Amino acid sequence: MEDIKRRQKPDWLKIKVPKGKEYIDVRNVIDRNRLHTICSSGKCPNKEDCWGRGTATFMILGNICTRSCKFCSVPTGRPLPADEAEPARIAESVKKMNLKHCVITSVDRDDLEDGGAKVWAETIRAVKALRDGTTIETLVPDFRGRKELLQIVIDAGPEVISHNVETVRRLTPQVRSAAIYYRSLEVVGWIAASGIRSKSGIMLGLGETEEEVIQVMDDLRGVGCEVMTIGQYLQPTAQHLPVKEFIPPEQFEKYRKIGLEKGFRHVESGPLVRSSYHAEKHIL
């Protein structure tokens, strides 16, 4: 009985669901242009809030991932071929939504020789060509640790590149599929060394300790990471990893203060924080 009660969402994770004009407008643009968003595929708790403010995180390269991370609700399987028209549709959507800041992520495409890097670059350039002045954040995969593929994205010139370590080092083999903790750190370090704003994030509530979370901060700062996000893991389905603990807001605030003391430019830390939540702040 205690275990069941422990897994029930506390009050601080209960959110209102606004669905006004902005929400409907964003949904309509996404539907008309046959686009994927991590907001929907990742079952993000902030979807209604973000769409209601006229923002969304686009997901390119399809809606099927070649990896099977134990925390993620994006379907796993054999993806369809990359859609050559997708970059143009993303750019058109950004223009129609009148976005000043655009966030783009993708599934892992280990089936492609370049991991989808060329589509990434084409999408970034298409947005910049059609919507001059729009800043872009990209949340990229690890490209299997191939620096030359990440460089293709860097050369396209997004203002922020994020790559999430997702969890503490000890839990990485249980939580992530094919990913390696130190390889992710290396990717974040390459981003930082390029001069582009570097960013990473983790989820809490999977059984990590405070000391391990602080060690992740030190590891990220050690490779030059400037922005960090910290949020609560929420179990998408019964087949995914269970929530070990719901972290209270005051602990998230403690982590935010520690991160700022360690030198991060921005730390977004809270139960409902996700890697792209309030991303427009991280460009400043």
Salt bridges, closest charged atoms under 4 A:
ASP3 OD1 - ARG6 NH2 2.60
ASP3 OD2 - ARG7 NE 3.01
ASP11 OD1 - LYS14 NZ 3.30
ASP25 OD2 - LYS21 NZ 2.68
ASP49 OD1 - ARG53 NE 3.49
ASP83 OD2 - ARG89 NH1 2.84
ASP108 OD1 - ARG67 NE 3.67
ASP110 OD2 - ARG67 NE 2.72
ASP110 OD1 - ARG144 NH1 3.67
ASP111 OD1 - ARG109 NE 2.86
GLU113 OE2 - ARG146 NH1 3.08
GLU137 OE2 - LYS199 NZ 2.92
ASP142 OD1 - ARG67 NH2 2.91
ASP142 OD2 - ARG183 NH2 3.16
GLU148 OE2 - ARG146 NE 2.82
GLU159 OE2 - LYS128 NZ 2.83
GLU210 OE2 - LYS254 NZ 3.05
GLU212 OE2 - ARG170 NE 2.54
ASP218 OD1 - LYS262 NZ 2.79
GLU226 OE1 - ARG197 NE 3.40
GLU226 OE1 - ARG265 NE 3.36
GLU253 OE2 - ARG256 NH2 2.70
GLU268 OE2 - LYS281 NZ 3.85
GLU268 OE2 - HIS282 NE2 3.41
